[in-house]
Amino acid sequence: MLSLQSGGLLEDATQQTTLDPADWQALRRQGHRMLDDMLDYLEGLPQKPVWQPAPSSARALFDAPLPVEPTSLADAHAIFRDQVLPYGSGNIHPGFMGWVQGGGTVNGMLAEMLAAGLNANLGGRDHMPIEVERQIVRWTRQIFSFPETAGGIFLTGTSQANFVAVLLARTRKLGATVRAQGVSSERKLVAYASSEVHGCVPRAFEMAGIGTEQLRRIPVNSRGQIDVDALDRQIIRDKADGCTPFLVIGSAGTVNTGAVDDLAALRRIADGHDLHFHVDGALGALGVLSNDLAPLFGGIESADSLAFDFHKWGQVPYDAGFLLVRDSAWQLQTFASDAAYLTRAATGLAGGEWWPCDYGPDLSRGFRALKTWFTLKTYGVKALGDSIGANCALARGLAERIEREPTLRLLAPVALNVVCFGYVGSAGDVPAEINSRIVEQLHAEGRVAPSLTIVNGRPAIRAAIVNHRTQQTDIDALVDGVLKLGSQQDLLQC
Ligand SMILES: Cc1ncc(COP(=O)(O)O)c(C=O)c1O
């Protein structure tokens, strides 16, 4: 058994046990060096590889024994700078187009440092950090034209926000007693989403104890949008079978191809059948900030709840998921509870207008609101909207280039910022699996990083352009890289 007393660390009860520095001046110098190093790194980002594999020596450093004695901050920072920083996941880099990940910003990074300094817990109580979160709730209402009754809450990401939305919808349909009694299978709760819905939605049904079989996956049309007539027919069939439809989930940007469901039509269907209407806006909802894109999202303002991520198109550093709820009373009904140790007071630190812990599942909550506030305040929503519009213009240009290249094929329509395509060779018949090899090779070369997906059963190269730093030169590098590697693979086949 490890003795933490060894070396006399805790032997003398009178010794100084604070973790604050003994020499604040030295700490200050080291802190400034760390900040400068990080800024240097970010400034030189385009010249660095988007990704490179970490050497085993770096991995070995993180398989070390539990430290009993301290290491200096300078030495720990050197390990981070030399062994972690160069081997990140690449999403800050302009050549990153994989999956759906935001690039973050310098201002967001600085705000995160301030938030860590303050170390506020936003579960509740009366303090200014909660006012900052309330400001974000009000701004978010305004962005999506939600009413004054709307509430909102930061969560890790849209996976969590979708899960919370399922719980809200369940409580709205069955009443608050479901919290004590659970969901009885006799009620046969059923919900609806398109076959393209993100995998976190079925997982939310597992976690909520409702079960994935109760989530009906409705087919999509040729543009990847939920077939609203098929949806209506399925609801009518389910009602006739004695089920209790309670929720319909629309996608404001499907994960695979970026398709936006007809949200206004989903609202009408939800009204017609008394369903909660939730929108998964992880990928696209912040597209409303771009004047050109906003019309695509008509109906989003009528959702009962909307999940989205400030850490994707909002460019806030990870993580900053958000759930906006049309009536905050639904959140209270689902989460508020009494606890002796959380007794409220009329005044003092235990006061405060509302406590976030009553509106969502978390009691310990970090200050995600600060980096979001800094991002919105220091860039303004116009700049964010312009960067979103620019991402979509790059995606449209990429699709046009693909259609001009005889050896490439566009595999899905481009509605927003996601482009799925494949290398098909000059005769149009190379094995589709070649595309997996092309993507692996692109990652190894380190200039651009798209991801892989499957579209209509075919492996596809997927470029999801989310980063504000991505430029036309990065898109050109992607196409040139695919053409070069594709023709090499093609030759290998001969
Ligand atoms: C459409 C969609 N929904 C949900 C999610 C999950 O969001 P998060 O990764 O923030 O949990 C994603 C992630 O990319 C997504 O694209």
The ligand as a Gaussian input file, in Angstrom:
#p B3LYP/6-31G(d) Opt

LIG

0 1
 C      -26.382000      16.132000     -35.603000
 C      -25.589000      15.825000     -34.366000
 N      -26.243000      15.519000     -33.231000
 C      -25.600000      15.255000     -32.090000
 C      -24.233000      15.295000     -32.036000
 C      -23.540000      14.984000     -30.741000
 O      -23.073000      16.185000     -30.215000
 P      -21.940000      16.226000     -29.085000
 O      -20.713000      15.656000     -29.775000
 O      -21.784000      17.667000     -28.761000
 O      -22.377000      15.405000     -27.963000
 C      -23.500000      15.597000     -33.186000
 C      -22.041000      15.623000     -33.176000
 O      -21.386000      15.908000     -34.146000
 C      -24.203000      15.890000     -34.383000
 O      -23.560000      16.216000     -35.525000

